[in-house]
């Protein structure tokens, strides 16, 4: 298990480095000089050149990448070009809002999706199975930002049940502000998880070890819990681990719509301002979290099914 975890960890580090390198290249392809956008069109050429030197943009792209990765090893993500504050402090001030939003979205959608998928498989071809299938396909086809707009319109504007703007102050106020964004992000994943758990359970229910367990007279509830569901949830765990990237992308739109603080809104603002240090730092942290979530999901699946790690 430790060897398997080490393999996945090395691969995760490589993925983060490649992702940051590709992002740096893409940012240099985008038209426009960051120094000019920062200083304005009336800035003198001398001042523009000084700003480019201060940001390290006068150096070749490979040198910029090596300098950036070297600073990362020292725990330095750079400084905001507008305020001069450390990028790491700015990013980690906004990150908890996004992590809480994504965590709540994953928890409620996974719990409900596994429950619906399991009952749908156990009650195959009944009205519950049909209803679950219709709801799953319907929710999967609706993007998060569309769901967010309708959630604001219905629950905040028309009914006035929940707040729609900001993150709230205090624990209970924060929860009330979290309900609509978490619903908008997680509702599609209920359908994803339900469909994949249903398909996996139907496949596992026909496996020889399940028929043998029934032949030995084990209670049906124990068979479902220990011999069917434990294996059937593995594809759902993998889906959620790899789906963290999609959750982060959905959080970008949702945070803008609900005017919530978070790393998604921070990236959007930094891209509009061509604030390279903020964009690189935020994407580096986000990519690290996504890769870490994928690593955790792989380790959980390997723990549930030792055959997964033995095949590596």
C-alpha positions in Angstrom: 0.0 0.0 0.0 2.9 2.4 0.8 4.5 1.7 -2.5 1.3 2.3 -4.4 0.8 5.6 -2.5 4.4 6.6 -3.3 3.8 6.0 -7.0 0.6 8.1 -7.0 2.3 10.9 -5.1 5.2 11.2 -7.6 2.7 11.2 -10.4 0.7 13.9 -8.7 3.8 16.2 -8.4 4.5 15.7 -12.1 0.9 16.6 -13.0 1.0 19.8 -11.0 4.3 20.9 -12.7 2.9 20.2 -16.1 -0.4 22.0 -15.4 1.4 25.1 -14.2 3.8 25.1 -17.2 0.9 24.9 -19.6 -0.9 27.7 -17.8 2.1 29.9 -18.0 2.5 29.3 -21.7 -1.2 30.1 -22.3 -1.0 33.3 -20.3 1.8 34.5 -22.5 -0.1 33.7 -25.7 -3.0 36.0 -24.6 -2.6 39.4 -26.3 -1.8 42.4 -24.2 1.1 43.5 -22.1 0.4 43.0 -18.3 2.7 46.0 -17.5 0.6 48.3 -19.7 -2.7 47.0 -18.2 -1.4 47.6 -14.7 0.1 51.1 -15.3 -2.4 52.3 -17.9 -2.0 53.6 -21.4 -0.4 56.9 -20.2 2.6 55.2 -18.6 6.0 56.0 -20.0 8.1 53.3 -21.8 10.7 53.5 -19.0 8.1 52.8 -16.3 6.6 50.0 -18.3 10.0 48.4 -18.7 10.8 48.7 -15.0 7.5 47.0 -14.2 8.2 44.2 -16.6 11.6 43.7 -15.0 10.1 43.7 -11.5 7.6 41.0 -12.6 10.3 39.0 -14.3 8.6 39.2 -17.7 11.8 40.3 -19.4 13.3 36.9 -19.0 12.7 33.9 -21.4 9.8 31.7 -20.6 11.9 28.7 -19.4 13.8 30.9 -17.0 10.5 32.3 -15.7 9.2 28.8 -15.0 12.4 27.7 -13.3 12.3 30.8 -11.1 8.7 30.2 -10.2 9.3 26.6 -9.3 12.4 27.5 -7.3 10.3 30.1 -5.3 7.7 27.4 -4.7 10.3 25.2 -3.0 10.9 28.1 -0.6 7.2 28.6 0.0 7.1 31.9 -2.0 4.3 32.3 -4.5 5.2 35.9 -5.3 3.6 39.3 -4.6 0.4 40.9 -5.8 1.4 43.5 -8.4 -1.2 45.9 -7.2 -1.0 45.7 -3.4 2.4 44.2 -2.9 0.9 41.6 -0.5 2.1 38.0 -0.6 0.2 35.9 -3.1 0.1 33.0 -0.6 -1.7 35.1 2.0 -4.3 36.4 -0.6 -5.0 32.9 -1.9 -5.3 31.2 1.5 -7.6 34.0 2.6 -10.1 33.1 -0.2 -9.5 29.3 -0.3 -11.5 28.3 2.8 -14.7 29.7 1.3 -14.3 27.6 -1.9 -13.3 24.5 0.0 -16.3 24.7 2.3 -18.6 25.2 -0.7 -17.2 22.3 -2.6 -17.1 20.0 0.4 -20.7 20.6 1.3 -21.7 20.1 -2.4 -19.8 16.8 -2.5 -21.2 15.5 0.8 -24.9 16.1 0.2 -24.8 15.1 -3.5 -22.8 11.9 -2.8 -25.0 10.8 0.2 -28.2 11.4 -1.8 -26.9 9.9 -5.0 -25.7 6.7 -3.4 -29.0 6.3 -1.5 -31.1 6.9 -4.7 -28.8 4.6 -6.8 -28.9 1.8 -4.3 -32.7 1.9 -3.9 -33.1 2.2 -7.6 -31.0 -1.0 -8.2 -32.8 -2.9 -5.4 -36.2 -1.8 -6.8 -35.4 -2.2 -10.5 -38.2 -1.5 -13.0 -40.4 0.0 -10.4 -41.8 3.6 -10.3 -38.9 4.6 -8.0 -36.4 3.4 -10.5 -38.1 5.2 -13.3 -38.4 8.4 -11.3 -34.7 8.3 -10.3 -33.7 7.8 -13.9 -35.8 10.8 -15.1 -34.4 13.0 -12.3 -30.9 11.9 -12.8 -30.9 12.6 -16.5 -32.7 15.9 -16.0 -30.3 17.2 -13.3 -27.2 16.1 -15.2 -28.2 18.1 -18.3 -28.5 21.4 -16.4 -25.2 23.4 -16.0 -24.4 24.7 -12.6 -24.6 28.4 -13.5 -28.1 27.9 -15.0 -29.2 26.1 -11.8 -27.6 28.9 -9.8 -29.6 31.5 -11.7 -32.9 29.7 -11.2 -32.1 29.1 -7.5 -31.6 32.8 -7.0 -34.8 33.6 -8.9 -37.0 31.1 -7.2 -35.7 30.8 -3.6 -34.2 34.3 -3.1 -36.3 36.6 -5.2 -39.8 35.1 -5.5 -40.1 33.2 -2.3 -37.5 35.1 -0.2 -36.6 32.1 1.8 -32.8 32.3 1.5 -30.2 35.0 0.9 -28.4 35.2 -2.4 -25.4 37.5 -2.0 -22.3 37.1 0.0 -21.0 34.5 2.5 -22.8 35.7 5.6 -21.5 36.6 9.0 -21.5 34.0 11.8 -22.1 30.3 11.7 -25.9 30.1 11.1 -25.9 33.1 8.7 -23.0 31.5 6.8 -25.0 28.2 6.5 -28.0 30.1 5.1 -25.8 31.7 2.5 -24.3 28.4 1.7 -27.5 26.5 0.9 -28.2 27.9 -2.6 -24.6 27.8 -3.9 -24.1 24.2 -2.6 -27.4 23.2 -4.2 -26.5 24.7 -7.5 -23.1 22.9 -7.7 -24.1 19.6 -6.2 -27.5 18.9 -7.8 -26.1 17.6 -11.1 -23.7 15.2 -9.2 -26.7 13.6 -7.5 -27.7 12.3 -10.9 -24.1 11.2 -11.8 -23.6 9.3 -8.6 -27.1 7.7 -8.7 -26.7 6.4 -12.2 -23.2 5.0 -11.7 -24.1 3.4 -8.3 -27.2 1.8 -9.9 -25.3 0.4 -12.8 -22.5 -0.9 -10.6 -24.9 -2.5 -8.1 -26.8 -4.3 -10.9 -23.5 -5.7 -12.2 -22.2 -6.7 -8.7 -25.5 -8.4 -7.8 -24.9 -11.0 -10.5 -21.4 -11.8 -9.3 -20.6 -15.4 -8.1 -19.6 -14.2 -4.6 -23.0 -12.6 -4.1 -24.8 -15.8 -5.2 -22.6 -17.8 -2.8 -23.4 -15.5 0.1 -27.1 -16.0 -0.6 -26.6 -19.8 -0.8 -25.0 -19.7 2.6 -28.1 -18.0 4.0 -26.7 -14.6 4.9 -29.2 -11.9 5.6 -30.1 -9.9 2.5 -29.3 -6.6 4.3 -25.8 -7.8 5.2 -25.2 -9.0 1.7 -26.2 -5.7 0.3 -24.1 -3.7 2.7 -21.0 -5.8 2.9 -20.8 -7.6 -0.5 -22.6 -5.4 -3.0 -22.6 -1.8 -1.9 -18.9 -1.8 -0.8 -17.8 -2.7 -4.3 -20.5 -0.7 -6.1 -19.5 2.6 -4.6 -15.9 2.3 -5.9 -16.8 3.9 -9.3 -18.6 6.6 -7.5 -15.6 7.4 -5.3 -13.4 7.6 -8.4 -15.9 9.8 -10.1 -16.1 12.2 -7.2 -12.3 12.3 -6.9 -11.7 13.1 -10.6 -14.8 15.4 -10.5 -13.3 17.9 -8.1 -11.8 19.7 -11.1 -15.4 20.2 -12.5 -16.6 21.3 -9.1 -13.9 24.0 -9.0 -14.9 25.2 -12.4 -18.5 25.2 -11.4 -17.6 27.1 -8.3 -16.1 29.9 -10.4 -19.4 30.7 -12.0 -21.4 30.1 -8.8 -19.2 32.4 -6.7 -19.6 35.2 -9.3 -23.4 34.7 -9.5 -23.8 34.7 -5.7 -21.1 37.4 -5.2 -19.3 35.0 -2.8 -15.7 35.3 -1.8 -13.6 32.4 -3.0 -10.7 31.3 -5.1 -12.8 31.1 -8.2 -13.9 34.7 -8.0 -10.2 35.6 -7.2 -9.0 33.9 -10.4 -11.6 35.6 -12.5 -10.6 39.0 -11.1 -6.9 38.3 -11.5 -7.3 37.1 -15.1 -9.2 40.3 -16.0 -6.5 42.4 -14.5 -3.7 40.2 -16.0 -2.3 39.8 -12.5 0.1 37.0 -13.3 1.3 36.2 -9.7 -2.2 35.9 -8.4 -3.3 33.7 -11.3 -0.3 31.4 -11.1 -0.5 31.1 -7.3 -4.2 30.4 -7.3 -4.1 27.9 -10.1 -1.1 26.2 -8.4 -3.0 25.8 -5.2 -6.2 24.7 -7.0 -4.3 22.1 -9.1 -2.7 20.8 -6.0 -6.0 20.3 -4.3 -7.5 18.6 -7.4 -4.6 16.2 -7.7 -4.7 15.5 -4.0 -8.4 14.7 -4.2 -7.7 12.3 -7.1 -4.9 10.7 -5.0 -7.2 10.3 -2.0 -9.9 8.7 -4.2 -7.4 6.3 -5.7 -6.2 5.3 -2.2 -9.8 4.8 -0.9 -10.6 2.6 -3.9 -7.4 0.6 -3.3 -8.3 0.2 0.3 -11.8 -1.0 -0.6 -10.5 -3.4 -3.2 -6.9 -4.6 -2.8 -6.9 -5.9 -6.4 -6.6 -2.2 -7.6 -3.3 -1.7 -5.9 -2.0 -5.1 -6.7 -2.4 -4.4 -10.4 -0.1 -1.4 -10.3 
